[in-house]
Amino acid sequence: MKKTNHVNVKEMNFDQLFKQISPEEIGDNVFTLVGKNLVITAGKEDHYNSMTSSLGGLGILFRKPTTWCILRADRYTLEIIQKEQTYTLSYFPNEYKEQILFLGSKSGRDSEKMKEVDLTSVQTPSGDMSFKEARLIIECKLTEITTANPNDFYSQEAKDWINEAYKEANDYRKLVFGEITHVWVKK
Ligand SMILES: Cc1cc2nc3c(=O)[nH]c(=O)nc-3n(C[C@H](O)[C@H](O)[C@H](O)COP(=O)(O)O)c2cc1C
């Protein structure tokens, strides 16, 4: 049964699979939505890259529906977000856990993970990339990248977390804000 579903999804196009809703119509509870089965994708059809993410949020910033993520400075996906200035957040049903973890297991900078992953890429009408297996796609336009400074954090745990990332990436973690431009849900 599951297999048949996968095949059907692969054969359908974006319009057959997804319908547009407004940010206000997102039915998920933010605390169960954020950080679970989330893949961030940046780039266009000829070259795109995805990574798993578990941190972030949704809300209103400067009167605009906005998402935010915290990305380590050396993520290849972040490099493409900065270049293209648009990206998607794709939320998946639990059954794709393995594929989602795979996208978080190695960098696309020095691997062919986008060719290897068992998901079907799809272009949104605006040309951003996501996957046919996603259940919810949030398209974002980059609005702000802020560098986390450990001195601005008031818990030792957070300071340590920010400092630790510096050691690995030679830069502090980045808080990435994006205005929500489109929201798509599975039909
Ligand atoms: C469950 C899970 C959650 C993750 N959350 C984040 C995150 O919020 N921020 C981050 O920078 N990396 C996070 N990662 C790590 C990246 O997904 C991972 O380093 C990935 O390989 C980066 O890929 P890229 O260099 O191709 O962009 C997470 C990994 C997993 C498995």
The ligand as an ORCA input file, in Angstrom:
! r2SCAN-3c Opt
* xyz 0 1
  C      17.567     15.833     13.072
  C      18.608     16.824     12.621
  C      18.423     18.166     12.879
  C      19.354     19.118     12.481
  N      19.142     20.448     12.745
  C      20.043     21.368     12.328
  C      19.812     22.757     12.541
  O      18.764     23.182     13.078
  N      20.770     23.631     12.133
  C      21.919     23.225     11.512
  O      22.744     24.070     11.138
  N      22.150     21.920     11.273
  C      21.236     20.989     11.656
  N      21.451     19.667     11.388
  C      22.670     19.256     10.671
  C      22.575     19.417      9.163
  O      21.370     18.927      8.647
  C      23.740     18.639      8.521
  O      24.958     19.122      8.987
  C      23.691     18.656      7.005
  O      24.551     17.644      6.538
  C      24.091     19.976      6.401
  O      24.035     19.831      5.016
  P      24.596     20.860      3.958
  O      26.018     21.198      4.340
  O      24.492     20.083      2.671
  O      23.719     22.065      3.993
  C      20.526     18.698     11.788
  C      20.715     17.336     11.498
  C      19.763     16.400     11.904
  C      19.992     14.956     11.580
*
